[in-house]
Amino acid sequence: MDNKYGKDEKRITCFLPKGVGIRLVEILHSEKNIDSANVHAGRGLPTLENAENYGAWTEQDVLTVIVGATQADEIFEFIFSQGEINKPGGGFIYQTSLTKASNYKLPVMEA
């Protein structure tokens, strides 16, 4: 197995409203040529910005992206902007160092 990822990469994690994660994966692929992204579903509580539903559990997308350390800040800002995280109820984003990960790719489908 190719161990491409290691200490020179960063992991960007976002908690987003349901449906936003897949759209961001598509944008990251088409505009930034990034294929190292994953989205899964989770449940969480809205932030205080959304007082109307405060205390009610909601479904959320959890987006994880692995990028090189040299482009991490650029991609962080891109996701922050494209995901509208700066708007009320937009979500939460953070970045950490990556200690280890395996490189895997889905097979290319022939037409």
C-alpha positions as CSV (number, residue, x, y, z in Angstrom):
1,M,0.0,0.0,0.0
2,D,1.3,3.4,-0.9
3,N,1.8,5.5,2.3
4,K,1.7,8.9,0.6
5,Y,0.4,10.8,3.6
6,G,2.3,11.6,6.7
7,K,3.7,14.5,8.7
8,D,3.7,17.1,5.8
9,E,-0.1,17.0,5.6
10,K,-3.0,18.6,7.4
11,R,-6.5,17.4,8.1
12,I,-9.3,19.9,7.8
13,T,-12.6,18.9,9.5
14,C,-15.9,20.6,9.1
15,F,-19.3,20.2,10.7
16,L,-21.9,21.5,8.2
17,P,-25.6,21.6,7.6
18,K,-26.9,18.4,6.0
19,G,-26.3,18.4,2.2
20,V,-23.5,21.0,2.2
21,G,-20.7,18.4,2.5
22,I,-21.3,16.6,-0.8
23,R,-21.5,19.9,-2.6
24,L,-18.1,21.0,-1.1
25,V,-16.5,17.7,-2.2
26,E,-17.7,18.3,-5.8
27,I,-16.3,21.9,-5.7
28,L,-13.0,20.8,-4.2
29,H,-12.6,18.2,-6.9
30,S,-13.6,20.4,-9.8
31,E,-11.9,23.7,-8.8
32,K,-9.0,22.5,-6.6
33,N,-8.4,19.0,-8.0
34,I,-8.6,17.5,-4.5
35,D,-9.8,13.9,-4.2
36,S,-8.8,13.3,-0.6
37,A,-12.1,14.3,1.0
38,N,-14.7,12.3,2.8
39,V,-18.2,13.1,4.0
40,H,-20.3,11.2,6.6
41,A,-23.4,11.9,8.5
42,G,-23.6,12.8,12.2
43,R,-25.9,14.3,14.7
44,G,-25.3,17.5,16.7
45,L,-26.8,20.5,18.4
46,P,-27.1,23.8,16.5
47,T,-25.0,26.7,17.7
48,L,-26.4,29.6,19.8
49,E,-26.8,31.6,16.6
50,N,-29.9,29.5,15.9
51,A,-31.8,30.1,19.1
52,E,-35.1,28.9,17.5
53,N,-34.1,25.3,17.4
54,Y,-31.5,25.4,20.2
55,G,-31.4,22.1,22.1
56,A,-32.8,20.1,19.2
57,W,-30.6,17.4,17.7
58,T,-30.1,17.8,13.9
59,E,-28.4,15.7,11.2
60,Q,-25.1,17.2,10.0
61,D,-22.5,16.5,7.4
62,V,-18.9,15.9,8.7
63,L,-16.4,16.7,6.0
64,T,-12.8,15.7,6.3
65,V,-10.1,16.8,3.8
66,I,-6.4,15.8,3.7
67,V,-4.1,18.4,2.0
68,G,-0.4,19.2,1.9
69,A,0.8,21.6,4.6
70,T,1.7,24.2,2.0
71,Q,-1.8,24.5,0.6
72,A,-3.7,23.9,3.9
73,D,-4.4,27.5,4.7
74,E,-5.6,28.2,1.2
75,I,-8.0,25.2,1.2
76,F,-9.2,26.0,4.7
77,E,-10.2,29.6,3.5
78,F,-11.7,28.1,0.3
79,I,-13.9,25.7,2.3
80,F,-14.8,28.4,4.8
81,S,-16.0,30.7,2.0
82,Q,-17.6,28.1,-0.3
83,G,-19.3,26.3,2.7
84,E,-20.6,29.7,4.0
85,I,-19.3,28.7,7.5
86,N,-19.1,32.4,8.3
87,K,-23.0,32.7,8.2
88,P,-25.3,32.0,11.2
89,G,-25.8,28.2,11.4
90,G,-23.1,27.7,8.8
91,G,-21.1,25.2,10.8
92,F,-17.7,24.8,12.4
93,I,-14.2,24.2,10.9
94,Y,-10.8,23.3,12.3
95,Q,-7.4,22.2,11.1
96,T,-4.9,19.7,12.7
97,S,-1.6,18.1,11.8
98,L,-1.9,14.7,10.3
99,T,0.3,12.0,11.9
100,K,-0.5,9.1,9.5
101,A,-3.0,8.0,6.8
102,S,-3.2,5.6,4.0
103,N,-3.6,6.7,0.4
104,Y,-6.5,5.0,-1.4
105,K,-8.4,5.7,-4.6
106,L,-11.6,4.5,-6.1
107,P,-11.2,2.7,-9.5
108,V,-11.9,4.7,-12.6
109,M,-15.0,3.5,-14.3
110,E,-14.8,2.9,-18.0
111,A,-17.6,4.2,-20.2
